[in-house]
Amino acid sequence: MKKWLLFILLILPGKFLFSQTADSLKYRRILLISFNPDYYLSDAEQDLMRQNKSKPDDYRGYLRRSLDNKIAGQLERSIACYSLLADTSQKAIETGWDFYNHSALKYTKPYGAKVNVEPARQKKSKNSESNLHSAAAYDLQYADIQVMDNTVNDSIWLRKFAGRYDADIILSINQFEIKTNYNSCMDISKGIYRREVQVHYTLMTLEGKRLTGNIAIAGFASNENRVEDISEKAFPLVANDIAKQVFSLLK
């Protein structure tokens, strides 16, 4: 009896805390839409191809799935999340492409939340782990940054689309980019400089109202070309940044 009482006391606080977090949000379930593969951009493709002994479509697919998993995992800490990419049924694949066909993508100034990116210049040793994977922070280098935003004007279709997955808010990942940042060179003689994972996204209601159009950025060194390294070191930072900014708008 005492063991059961102790067990109940141990699990109640966690459940109560989760319930409080979920109940404090305006929405019940978020629908996560991964980026259209056509909106994968990379100026590091040759290095990635040499390092990853797999076909380009395979490692691109790995990056896409891994990013989706990391974002979904962070979102699920506070809200139920349905990842359309994780649903491998033919119906989900078809509705995913239907969403892309209803989307109007264009570059714009970020809105709805502060841009949160890694600083381009840090006063730390070039070999510092924290220098490679620090928490994101705003920097003047990104003052003129443009984000790929998404607009879906057909609210009737959008509500029906999200209703299939019992979702009442949508997070659209619009573009994924691996970009070289030559302004933050670590050792030019050895060809070591910084690269960035840039993820553009839009949070929208079922009426098509856009709550934020923003970008999350995390950096890594140019000698880290294995997709597993990029996934495990940069993606968690990006996912955490997206989740924090999304939750700030859902309360």
C-alpha positions in Angstrom: 0.0 0.0 0.0 2.8 2.4 0.9 4.6 1.6 -2.3 1.4 2.5 -4.3 1.0 5.7 -2.4 4.6 6.7 -3.1 4.2 5.8 -6.8 1.0 8.0 -7.0 2.8 10.9 -5.3 5.7 10.7 -7.7 3.7 10.7 -10.9 1.0 13.2 -10.0 3.1 16.4 -10.1 4.4 15.6 -13.6 0.9 14.9 -14.9 -0.5 18.0 -13.2 2.2 20.2 -14.6 1.6 18.8 -18.1 -2.1 19.4 -17.8 -1.5 22.9 -16.6 0.7 23.6 -19.6 -1.7 22.2 -22.1 -4.7 23.8 -20.6 -3.0 27.2 -20.6 -2.8 27.2 -24.4 -5.6 28.4 -26.7 -5.2 25.4 -29.0 -5.4 21.6 -28.5 -3.4 20.1 -31.4 -0.9 21.5 -33.9 -0.5 20.1 -37.4 3.1 20.1 -38.5 3.8 20.3 -42.2 7.3 19.6 -43.4 8.9 21.7 -46.2 8.3 20.8 -49.8 11.5 19.0 -51.0 11.8 21.6 -53.8 12.5 24.2 -51.1 15.7 22.4 -49.9 18.6 24.7 -50.7 22.3 24.0 -50.0 25.6 25.5 -51.2 27.4 22.6 -49.4 26.0 19.9 -51.6 29.4 18.7 -53.0 30.9 18.4 -49.5 27.9 16.5 -48.2 27.9 14.1 -51.2 31.6 13.3 -50.6 31.2 12.7 -46.9 27.9 10.8 -47.0 28.2 7.7 -49.1 24.6 7.6 -50.1 22.5 8.9 -52.9 21.6 12.6 -52.7 17.9 11.9 -52.4 18.6 9.5 -49.5 20.5 11.9 -47.3 18.2 14.8 -48.2 15.3 12.6 -47.1 17.2 11.8 -43.9 17.7 15.5 -43.1 14.0 16.2 -43.8 12.7 13.4 -41.6 15.2 14.1 -38.8 14.3 17.8 -38.7 10.6 17.0 -38.7 11.2 14.6 -35.8 13.2 17.1 -33.8 10.6 19.8 -34.2 7.7 17.5 -33.4 9.5 16.3 -30.3 9.9 19.8 -29.0 6.3 20.8 -29.7 4.9 17.7 -28.0 6.5 18.8 -24.7 3.5 21.2 -24.3 0.9 20.5 -27.0 -0.3 17.5 -29.0 1.4 17.4 -32.4 0.5 15.6 -35.6 3.3 15.3 -38.1 2.0 14.8 -41.6 5.4 13.6 -42.7 5.4 10.9 -40.1 2.1 9.6 -41.6 3.3 7.5 -44.4 -0.1 6.5 -45.7 -0.9 7.4 -49.3 -3.7 9.7 -48.2 -1.4 11.7 -46.0 1.2 12.0 -48.8 -1.6 13.2 -51.2 -3.0 15.7 -48.7 0.6 17.0 -48.1 1.0 17.8 -51.7 -2.4 19.3 -51.7 -1.3 21.7 -49.0 1.7 22.7 -51.0 -0.6 23.4 -54.0 -2.7 25.7 -51.9 0.3 27.5 -50.5 1.6 30.8 -51.8 5.2 31.2 -50.7 7.2 34.5 -50.9 10.1 36.2 -49.1 9.2 38.9 -46.6 10.5 40.6 -43.4 10.0 38.4 -40.3 7.0 39.2 -38.3 5.1 38.0 -35.2 8.1 37.2 -33.1 11.7 38.3 -32.8 14.2 36.7 -35.1 16.4 34.5 -33.0 19.7 33.4 -34.6 23.2 32.5 -33.5 25.7 35.3 -33.3 28.0 35.6 -36.2 31.0 36.7 -34.1 31.7 35.3 -30.6 34.6 36.1 -28.4 35.6 32.5 -27.7 38.2 30.2 -28.9 37.7 28.9 -32.4 37.7 25.3 -31.2 35.2 25.9 -28.4 32.2 23.5 -28.5 30.0 26.3 -27.2 31.2 28.5 -30.1 29.9 25.9 -32.6 26.5 25.1 -30.9 25.6 28.0 -28.6 22.1 29.2 -27.8 20.6 31.4 -30.5 20.9 35.2 -30.1 20.0 38.2 -32.4 22.9 39.7 -34.3 23.3 42.7 -36.6 24.4 40.5 -39.4 20.8 39.3 -39.7 19.2 42.7 -39.6 18.1 42.6 -43.2 17.2 38.9 -43.2 14.3 37.7 -45.3 12.1 34.7 -44.5 10.1 32.4 -46.7 6.5 33.0 -45.6 3.4 31.0 -46.5 -0.1 32.2 -47.2 -3.1 29.9 -47.7 -6.1 32.0 -48.8 -8.7 29.2 -49.0 -9.9 29.1 -45.4 -12.7 26.7 -46.1 -10.3 24.2 -47.6 -7.7 24.8 -44.8 -10.2 24.1 -42.1 -11.3 20.9 -43.8 -7.7 19.9 -44.3 -6.7 20.3 -40.7 -9.9 18.8 -39.5 -8.8 15.4 -40.9 -6.1 15.4 -38.2 -8.2 17.0 -35.4 -5.8 20.0 -35.4 -6.8 23.6 -34.7 -3.4 25.3 -35.5 -0.9 24.7 -38.3 2.9 25.1 -38.4 4.1 25.2 -41.9 7.9 24.6 -42.5 8.5 26.5 -45.7 12.1 26.2 -46.6 15.2 24.4 -45.3 18.7 25.7 -46.2 22.3 24.7 -45.4 24.2 27.9 -46.0 27.9 28.8 -45.7 28.8 31.7 -43.6 32.2 32.9 -44.8 32.0 36.0 -42.5 32.6 33.7 -39.5 35.8 31.9 -40.7 37.5 29.8 -38.1 40.6 28.7 -40.0 40.7 29.6 -43.6 44.1 27.8 -44.2 42.4 24.5 -43.3 39.1 25.4 -45.0 37.2 25.4 -41.7 34.4 28.0 -41.5 30.9 28.1 -40.3 27.8 26.7 -42.0 24.2 27.4 -40.9 21.0 25.4 -40.9 18.2 27.9 -41.7 14.6 26.9 -41.3 11.8 29.2 -42.4 8.3 28.7 -41.0 4.8 30.1 -40.7 2.3 29.6 -37.9 -1.3 30.0 -39.0 -4.8 29.5 -37.8 -7.5 27.5 -39.6 -8.8 30.7 -41.0 -5.5 31.3 -42.6 -4.5 34.1 -40.3 -0.7 34.1 -40.0 0.6 34.5 -36.4 4.3 34.6 -37.3 6.6 34.2 -40.3 10.1 33.6 -39.0 13.4 31.8 -39.3 15.4 29.6 -36.9 19.2 29.3 -37.4 21.8 27.1 -35.9 25.5 26.9 -36.9 28.0 24.1 -37.3 31.6 23.8 -38.6 32.3 23.1 -42.2 34.2 19.9 -41.3 31.0 18.5 -39.8 29.5 17.0 -43.0 27.9 13.8 -41.8 24.2 14.1 -41.9 24.0 12.4 -38.4 26.3 15.2 -37.0 24.2 18.0 -38.5 21.0 16.3 -37.3 22.1 15.8 -33.7 24.0 19.0 -33.2 22.2 21.7 -35.1 18.6 20.4 -35.4 17.8 20.4 -31.7 18.8 24.1 -31.4 16.5 24.9 -34.4 13.7 22.9 -33.0 13.9 24.4 -29.6 14.0 27.9 -31.0 10.9 27.2 -33.1 9.0 25.7 -30.2 9.8 28.6 -27.9 8.5 31.2 -30.4 5.4 29.1 -31.3 4.4 28.7 -27.7 4.9 32.4 -27.0 2.0 33.0 -29.5 -0.2 30.1 -28.4 -0.7 31.3 -24.8 
